[in-house]
Amino acid sequence: MDQELTQRIRSYYEGDGGLRWRRIEEDRPRGYLEQNIVIGRRRIHDQLLSWLAEDPPSRVLDAGCGLGTLACGMHEAGISVTGVDLVPAFIDEARRRTGPGGPTFVVGDLQQLLAGDAGPAPFDAVVLTEVLEDYDSGERHELLKTIAQSGTPRLYLAFRSTGFGSGGLWKQLAVDDDRDISEIELLRGIHLATPLRQRRQAKIRVRNYRAHLSDLRRDA
């Protein structure tokens, strides 16, 4: 990841964006829209943990782990999980919340972690929940290509799908992160550019909050 992109993401989450996502992860929503996000993310986590329980991976990378809420859920389910995030304050808080014996949390760039020269990918699953929204379309392509090239056999992907915020409603309410993604365009790009194939999907709908969850596997 280039320095400009790293700085852009860190600046957002070290400012007002980070305060908003802290409230959401800590289940302290302020207002109607944040409440919808809290409920929607909880449903994403429940669905993902249900999928993981059917065939538990040995080691999972929770990429863009934030305060570690999902990583802790996976850890409690008996999965060895490493959470990585670009924002040091998020990682500090994740470590504080979990204490000794919890998931491993590191500050860093997930692309560098996956593209290292240490041989085969050390993870057999990567989880990306509401991370792609921080990238433009070209950057998303490079991130997903890095994940595919790492040899990781599974990718669990959750993103806000087109219609999040009911279009203009989000901007009318002066919220600045109207960053929903066209699921057809994104999944088609993954299919064409990587060996990852969608095994199953789930739609998450909580009033104006809309998200798509995919279980993607390497094509044997």
SERO-4910 file (N, C-alpha, C, O; in steps of 0.05 Angstrom, whole numbers):
BEGIN
 pado doro    nc1    nc2    nc3   cac1   cac2   cac3    cc1    cc2    cc3    oc1    oc2    oc3
  Met    A     17    -24      0      0      0      0     18     25      0     36     27     16
  Asp    A     12     44    -18     29     68    -19     23     86      5      2     84     18
  Gln    A     42    104     10     41    121     33     17    140     32      5    146     53
  Glu    A     10    149      8    -13    168      6    -39    154     14    -55    166     28
  Leu    A    -42    130      5    -67    115     13    -67    109     43    -87    112     56
  Thr    A    -44    101     53    -42     95     82    -49    120     98    -65    119    117
  Gln    A    -38    143     90    -43    168    105    -73    176    102    -84    186    122
  Arg    A    -84    172     79   -113    179     75   -131    163     94   -149    174    107
  Ile    A   -126    137     96   -143    120    113   -138    127    142   -157    130    158
  Arg    A   -113    130    150   -107    137    178   -119    164    186   -130    167    207
  Ser    A   -117    184    168   -128    210    174   -158    209    179   -168    222    197
  Tyr    A   -171    193    163   -200    191    166   -207    179    193   -224    189    207
  Tyr    A   -194    157    200   -202    143    224   -189    155    250   -197    148    272
  Glu    A   -170    172    246   -159    187    269   -174    213    273   -168    228    292
  Gly    A   -194    218    256   -211    242    259   -240    235    266   -244    216    282
  Asp    A   -259    250    256   -287    245    262   -297    218    254   -314    206    267
  Gly    A   -286    207    232   -294    181    223   -288    160    244   -304    141    248
  Gly    A   -265    162    257   -257    143    278   -275    145    302   -282    125    314
  Leu    A   -284    169    309   -302    172    332   -329    159    326   -340    146    343
  Arg    A   -338    161    301   -363    149    293   -361    118    295   -378    105    306
  Trp    A   -339    107    284   -336     78    284   -330     67    311   -337     44    317
  Arg    A   -318     82    329   -316     74    357   -344     71    369   -349     51    383
  Arg    A   -361     90    365   -388     88    376   -402     63    365   -416     49    380
  Ile    A   -398     58    339   -412     35    327   -401      9    338   -416     -9    345
  Glu    A   -374      6    339   -363    -19    350   -368    -23    379   -370    -45    388
  Glu    A   -371     -1    394   -376     -3    423   -406     -4    429   -414     -3    452
  Asp    A   -423     -6    408   -452     -7    411   -462     17    427   -479     15    445
  Arg    A   -453     40    418   -462     66    429   -472     84    407   -462    106    404
  Pro    A   -491     75    391   -499     90    367   -511    117    375   -525    120    395
  Arg    A   -506    137    358   -518    163    361   -537    167    338   -528    174    316
  Gly    A   -562    163    343   -582    169    322   -590    144    306   -578    123    309
  Tyr    A   -609    149    289   -622    128    273   -602    113    255   -602     88    254
  Leu    A   -586    128    239   -568    115    220   -547     98    233   -542     75    224
  Glu    A   -535    108    254   -515     92    268   -527     67    281   -515     46    283
  Gln    A   -551     70    291   -565     47    303   -569     25    282   -565      1    288
  Asn    A   -576     32    257   -580     13    236   -553     -1    230   -553    -25    225
  Ile    A   -532     14    230   -505      2    224   -498    -18    246   -488    -39    240
  Val    A   -502    -11    271   -496    -29    293   -511    -55    290   -499    -76    293
  Ile    A   -537    -54    284   -553    -78    281   -543    -94    257   -541   -118    258
  Gly    A   -538    -80    234   -529    -93    210   -503   -107    214   -499   -130    205
  Arg    A   -483    -94    226   -457   -106    231   -459   -130    249   -445   -150    246
  Arg    A   -477   -129    269   -481   -152    287   -491   -176    271   -483   -198    276
  Arg    A   -509   -171    252   -519   -192    235   -498   -204    217   -497   -228    212
  Ile    A   -481   -186    206   -458   -195    190   -440   -214    207   -433   -236    198
  His    A   -434   -205    231   -416   -221    248   -429   -248    255   -416   -269    254
  Asp    A   -455   -248    261   -469   -273    268   -468   -292    244   -464   -316    248
  Gln    A   -474   -282    220   -474   -299    197   -446   -310    191   -443   -334    184
  Leu    A   -426   -293    193   -399   -302    188   -390   -323    208   -378   -343    200
  Leu    A   -396   -319    233   -388   -338    253   -402   -365    249   -391   -386    255
  Ser    A   -427   -364    239   -442   -388    233   -428   -403    210   -426   -428    212
  Trp    A   -420   -389    190   -406   -402    167   -379   -414    177   -373   -437    170
  Leu    A   -364   -399    193   -339   -409    202   -341   -434    220   -324   -452    220
  Ala    A   -363   -435    235   -368   -458    253   -372   -484    238   -366   -506    248
  Glu    A   -381   -483    213   -386   -507    197   -360   -520    189   -359   -545    187
  Asp    A   -339   -505    184   -313   -515    175   -292   -496    185   -281   -481    169
  Pro    A   -285   -498    211   -267   -477    223   -239   -477    210   -226   -498    209
  Pro    A   -230   -454    201   -203   -452    191   -183   -452    214   -191   -447    237
  Ser    A   -158   -458    208   -138   -460    229   -129   -432    238   -127   -426    262
  Arg    A   -123   -415    218   -114   -388    224   -127   -368    206   -128   -371    182
  Val    A   -138   -347    218   -153   -326    204   -140   -299    207   -130   -292    229
  Leu    A   -138   -284    185   -130   -257    186   -154   -239    185   -168   -239    164
  Asp    A   -159   -224    206   -181   -204    206   -169   -178    197   -157   -164    213
  Ala    A   -173   -171    172   -160   -148    160   -177   -123    164   -201   -123    157
  Gly    A   -165   -102    174   -180    -78    181   -197    -84    205   -221    -79    205
  Cys    A   -185    -95    226   -200   -106    249   -212    -85    267   -229    -92    284
  Gly    A   -204    -60    265   -215    -39    282   -209    -45    311   -186    -50    319
  Leu    A   -230    -44    328   -227    -49    357   -227    -78    364   -226    -85    388
  Gly    A   -229    -96    345   -225   -124    350   -251   -139    357   -249   -161    368
  Thr    A   -274   -127    352   -299   -140    360   -303   -167    347   -308   -187    360
  Leu    A   -300   -168    321   -303   -193    306   -281   -213    313   -286   -237    316
  Ala    A   -256   -203    315   -234   -220    321   -239   -235    348   -233   -258    351
  Cys    A   -250   -220    367   -256   -233    393   -277   -254    390   -275   -275    403
  Gly    A   -297   -249    374   -318   -270    369   -306   -295    357   -314   -317    365
  Met    A   -287   -292    338   -275   -315    326   -257   -330    346   -256   -354    347
  His    A   -243   -314    363   -226   -326    383   -242   -342    403   -234   -364    410
  Glu    A   -265   -332    411   -282   -346    430   -294   -372    417   -301   -390    432
  Ala    A   -295   -372    391   -304   -396    377   -281   -416    373   -285   -437    360
  Gly    A   -258   -411    384   -235   -429    382   -218   -426    358   -202   -444    352
  Ile    A   -220   -404    344   -204   -400    320   -180   -382    327   -182   -363    341
  Ser    A   -157   -390    316   -133   -373    320   -135   -350    300   -136   -354    276
  Val    A   -135   -326    310   -140   -302    294   -119   -281    299   -112   -275    322
  Thr    A   -111   -268    277    -94   -245    279   -109   -221    267   -119   -223    245
  Gly    A   -111   -199    282   -124   -175    273   -103   -155    265    -84   -150    280
  Val    A   -106   -143    241    -87   -122    232   -103    -97    225   -125    -99    213
  Asp    A    -92    -74    231   -105    -49    224    -83    -28    221    -62    -29    234
  Leu    A    -88     -8    204    -69     14    200    -69     34    222    -50     50    225
  Val    A    -90     35    239    -94     56    259    -83     46    286    -96     29    298
  Pro    A    -61     57    295    -49     47    320    -68     49    344    -69     32    361
  Ala    A    -84     71    345   -102     74    368   -123     52    369   -131     43    390
  Phe    A   -132     42    346   -151     20    345   -138     -6    356   -150    -20    371
  Ile    A   -113    -11    348   -100    -35    357    -94    -33    387    -98    -53    401
  Asp    A    -86    -10    397    -82     -7    426   -108    -13    441   -107    -26    462
  Glu    A   -130     -3    431   -156     -8    444   -164    -37    442   -174    -48    462
  Ala    A   -159    -50    419   -166    -78    416   -150    -95    436   -161   -113    449
  Arg    A   -125    -89    440   -108   -104    459   -118    -99    487   -118   -118    503
  Arg    A   -125    -75    493   -135    -68    520   -161    -83    527   -165    -93    549
  Arg    A   -178    -85    507   -204    -97    511   -202   -127    514   -218   -139    529
  Thr    A   -183   -140    501   -181   -169    502   -163   -179    523   -168   -201    535
  Gly    A   -141   -165    529   -122   -174    549   -106   -198    540   -108   -206    517
  Pro    A    -89   -209    558    -72   -232    551    -89   -256    543   -110   -261    554
  Gly    A    -78   -272    525    -91   -296    517   -112   -293    495   -125   -312    487
  Gly    A   -116   -268    486   -136   -263    466   -124   -265    438   -102   -276    435
  Pro    A   -137   -254    418   -126   -253    391   -100   -238    390    -94   -222    408
  Thr    A    -84   -242    369    -60   -227    364    -69   -202    348    -83   -205    328
  Phe    A    -60   -179    357    -66   -154    342    -40   -140    334    -22   -137    351
  Val    A    -39   -131    309    -15   -118    299    -23    -93    284    -43    -92    270
  Val    A     -6    -73    285     -9    -49    269      6    -54    243     29    -62    243
  Gly    A     -8    -51    220      6    -56    195    -12    -55    171    -36    -50    173
  Asp    A      0    -60    148    -13    -60    122    -18    -89    115      1   -105    112
  Leu    A    -43    -96    111    -50   -124    106    -38   -134     79    -31   -157     77
  Gln    A    -34   -116     60    -23   -124     34      7   -132     38     16   -152     26
  Gln    A     22   -117     54     49   -125     59     51   -150     75     69   -167     71
  Leu    A     32   -154     93     31   -178    109     27   -203     92     40   -224     96
  Leu    A     10   -200     72      3   -223     55     23   -227     32     26   -249     22
  Ala    A     37   -206     25     55   -207      1     84   -210     10    102   -205     -6
  Gly    A     89   -219     34    116   -222     44    130   -245     30    118   -260     14
  Asp    A    156   -248     35    173   -268     22    178   -292     41    198   -306     38
  Ala    A    160   -297     59    164   -318     79    151   -344     70    146   -361     87
  Gly    A    147   -348     45    136   -373     35    105   -372     33     94   -350     30
  Pro    A     92   -395     35     63   -396     32     48   -378     52     59   -373     74
  Ala    A     25   -370     45      9   -353     63      5   -367     90     -3   -390     90
  Pro    A     10   -353    112      6   -366    138    -23   -368    147    -28   -379    168
  Phe    A    -41   -357    132    -69   -357    139    -85   -374    119    -79   -374     95
  Asp    A   -105   -389    129   -122   -403    111   -149   -390    107   -166   -401     94
  Ala    A   -152   -366    118   -176   -350    112   -170   -321    118   -156   -315    138
  Val    A   -180   -303    101   -178   -274    106   -207   -264    108   -224   -271     92
  Val    A   -211   -247    128   -237   -235    132   -235   -205    127   -218   -191    139
  Leu    A   -252   -194    109   -253   -166    103   -281   -157    108   -299   -162     91
  Thr    A   -287   -143    130   -314   -133    135   -313   -103    135   -301    -90    152
  Glu    A   -327    -91    116   -329    -62    112   -302    -49    112   -297    -29    126
  Val    A   -284    -60     95   -257    -49     91   -255    -37     63   -243    -16     59
  Leu    A   -267    -50     43   -264    -41     16   -276    -13     11   -268      1     -8
  Glu    A   -293     -4     29   -305     23     26   -284     45     29   -289     67     21
  Asp    A   -261     38     41   -240     58     44   -222     61     20   -203     77     20
  Tyr    A   -227     45     -1   -211     44    -25   -227     52    -49   -251     48    -50
  Asp    A   -214     65    -69   -228     69    -94   -228     44   -110   -215     24   -102
  Ser    A   -240     43   -134   -244     18   -148   -217      6   -156   -214    -19   -154
  Gly    A   -198     22   -165   -172     11   -173   -157      0   -149   -144    -21   -151
  Glu    A   -159     13   -126   -145      4   -102   -158    -22    -92   -144    -40    -83
  Arg    A   -184    -24    -94   -198    -49    -87   -187    -72   -103   -182    -94    -93
  His    A   -184    -68   -129   -175    -89   -147   -147    -98   -138   -142   -122   -137
  Glu    A   -129    -80   -132   -102    -87   -124   -103   -103    -98    -88   -122    -94
  Leu    A   -119    -94    -79   -121   -108    -53   -131   -136    -57   -119   -155    -45
  Leu    A   -152   -140    -72   -163   -167    -76   -144   -184    -92   -143   -208    -87
  Lys    A   -129   -173   -110   -109   -188   -125    -87   -197   -107    -77   -220   -109
  Thr    A    -79   -180    -88    -58   -188    -69    -67   -211    -52    -52   -230    -47
  Ile    A    -92   -210    -43   -103   -232    -27   -103   -258    -43    -96   -279    -32
  Ala    A   -113   -256    -68   -113   -280    -84    -85   -291    -89    -81   -316    -89
  Gln    A    -66   -274    -95    -39   -282   -101    -24   -294    -77     -5   -308    -80
  Ser    A    -34   -287    -53    -21   -298    -29    -26   -328    -25    -12   -341    -10
  Gly    A    -45   -339    -40    -51   -367    -38    -71   -374    -16    -78   -397    -12
  Thr    A    -81   -354     -3   -101   -358     18   -126   -372      5   -137   -361    -14
  Pro    A   -134   -395     16   -156   -409      2   -184   -398      6   -202   -405     -9
  Arg    A   -188   -382     27   -215   -371     32   -214   -341     37   -195   -330     49
  Leu    A   -235   -328     27   -239   -299     33   -268   -295     40   -286   -302     25
  Tyr    A   -272   -284     64   -299   -277     73   -301   -247     71   -286   -232     84
  Leu    A   -319   -237     54   -320   -210     46   -347   -198     52   -368   -208     43
  Ala    A   -348   -176     67   -373   -162     73   -369   -132     65   -349   -120     73
  Phe    A   -388   -121     51   -386    -93     43   -414    -81     40   -434    -95     36
  Arg    A   -415    -55     44   -440    -41     41   -448    -40     11   -433    -30     -5
  Ser    A   -471    -51      5   -478    -53    -23   -495    -29    -32   -505    -13    -16
  Thr    A   -497    -26    -59   -511     -3    -70   -538      1    -58   -554    -18    -56
  Gly    A   -544     26    -51   -569     32    -38   -566     39     -9   -585     48      4
  Phe    A   -542     34      2   -537     41     30   -542     71     34   -531     87     19
  Gly    A   -558     78     54   -564    106     58   -586    116     41   -591    140     41
  Ser    A   -599     98     26   -621    106      8   -613    129    -10   -627    149    -14
  Gly    A   -589    127    -22   -579    147    -41   -575    174    -28   -558    177    -11
  Gly    A   -591    193    -36   -588    221    -27   -594    225      2   -585    244     14
  Leu    A   -608    206     15   -615    210     43   -590    212     60   -588    229     78
  Trp    A   -569    196     54   -545    196     70   -532    224     69   -523    234     90
  Lys    A   -530    236     45   -518    262     42   -535    284     55   -525    303     66
  Gln    A   -562    281     52   -580    301     64   -576    302     94   -580    324    106
  Leu    A   -569    280    107   -565    279    135   -536    286    143   -528    283    166
  Ala    A   -521    296    124   -494    307    129   -474    286    140   -457    292    156
  Val    A   -477    262    131   -458    241    137   -439    238    114   -449    235     91
  Asp    A   -413    238    118   -394    241     96   -383    215     85   -365    216     68
  Asp    A   -393    191     94   -381    167     83   -401    150     67   -406    127     73
  Asp    A   -412    163     47   -430    149     28   -413    134      8   -407    144    -13
  Arg    A   -404    110     16   -384     96      0   -394     67     -7   -378     49     -7
  Asp    A   -419     65    -13   -429     38    -20   -419     28    -46   -409     44    -63
  Ile    A   -420      2    -50   -406    -12    -73   -427    -28    -88   -445    -40    -77
  Ser    A   -424    -28   -115   -441    -45   -131   -431    -74   -129   -409    -80   -137
  Glu    A   -448    -91   -118   -440   -119   -113   -435   -133   -140   -417   -150   -142
  Ile    A   -452   -128   -160   -449   -141   -186   -422   -134   -198   -407   -152   -207
  Glu    A   -415   -109   -198   -389   -100   -209   -366   -112   -194   -347   -122   -206
  Leu    A   -367   -111   -167   -345   -121   -151   -341   -151   -154   -318   -160   -159
  Leu    A   -362   -166   -152   -360   -195   -154   -352   -204   -182   -338   -224   -185
  Arg    A   -362   -190   -202   -353   -197   -229   -323   -192   -232   -309   -209   -245
  Gly    A   -313   -170   -221   -284   -165   -223   -268   -186   -208   -247   -194   -218
  Ile    A   -278   -195   -186   -264   -217   -171   -263   -242   -188   -242   -256   -190
  His    A   -286   -248   -200   -287   -273   -217   -268   -272   -241   -256   -292   -247
  Leu    A   -266   -249   -253   -250   -246   -277   -220   -244   -271   -204   -254   -287
  Ala    A   -213   -232   -249   -185   -225   -243   -171   -244   -223   -147   -242   -220
  Thr    A   -186   -261   -210   -175   -278   -189   -186   -306   -191   -206   -311   -205
  Pro    A   -173   -326   -178   -184   -353   -177   -205   -357   -156   -214   -379   -151
  Leu    A   -213   -335   -142   -234   -337   -121   -262   -339   -134   -268   -324   -152
  Arg    A   -278   -357   -123   -305   -362   -133   -324   -361   -110   -319   -372    -89
  Gln    A   -347   -348   -114   -366   -345    -92   -380   -372    -88   -392   -384   -106
  Arg    A   -378   -381    -63   -391   -407    -56   -419   -402    -46   -437   -418    -52
  Arg    A   -423   -380    -31   -450   -373    -21   -450   -344    -13   -428   -331    -11
  Gln    A   -473   -333     -8   -476   -305     -2   -499   -301     17   -516   -318     21
  Ala    A   -499   -277     29   -521   -269     47   -526   -239     43   -507   -224     39
  Lys    A   -551   -231     44   -558   -203     43   -566   -194     71   -582   -207     85
  Ile    A   -555   -171     78   -562   -159    104   -578   -134     99   -568   -116     85
  Arg    A   -602   -132    111   -619   -109    107   -629   -100    134   -644   -114    148
  Val    A   -622    -75    142   -633    -63    166   -642    -35    159   -627    -16    160
  Arg    A   -668    -33    151   -679     -7    142   -661      4    120   -659     -8     98
  Asn    A   -648     26    124   -632     38    102   -604     27    100   -589     34     81
  Tyr    A   -596      9    117   -570     -4    116   -572    -29     99   -589    -47    104
  Arg    A   -554    -32     79   -553    -55     62   -525    -64     59   -506    -49     53
  Ala    A   -521    -90     62   -494   -101     60   -495   -129     47   -516   -142     47
  His    A   -473   -137     35   -470   -162     21   -448   -178     34   -426   -167     39
  Leu    A   -452   -203     40   -432   -220     52   -427   -244     34   -446   -258     26
  Ser    A   -402   -249     27   -394   -270      9   -374   -289     22   -356   -280     36
  Asp    A   -378   -315     16   -358   -335     23   -345   -343     -3   -357   -357    -20
  Leu    A   -320   -335     -7   -305   -340    -32   -283   -361    -27   -269   -360     -7
  Arg    A   -280   -379    -46   -260   -400    -44   -243   -401    -69   -252   -393    -91
  Arg    A   -218   -409    -66   -201   -413    -90   -212   -435   -108   -220   -456    -98
  Asp    A   -212   -429   -133   -221   -449   -153   -199   -470   -156   -177   -464   -165
  Ala    A   -205   -495   -148   -185   -516   -149   -177   -523   -177   -160   -541   -181
***
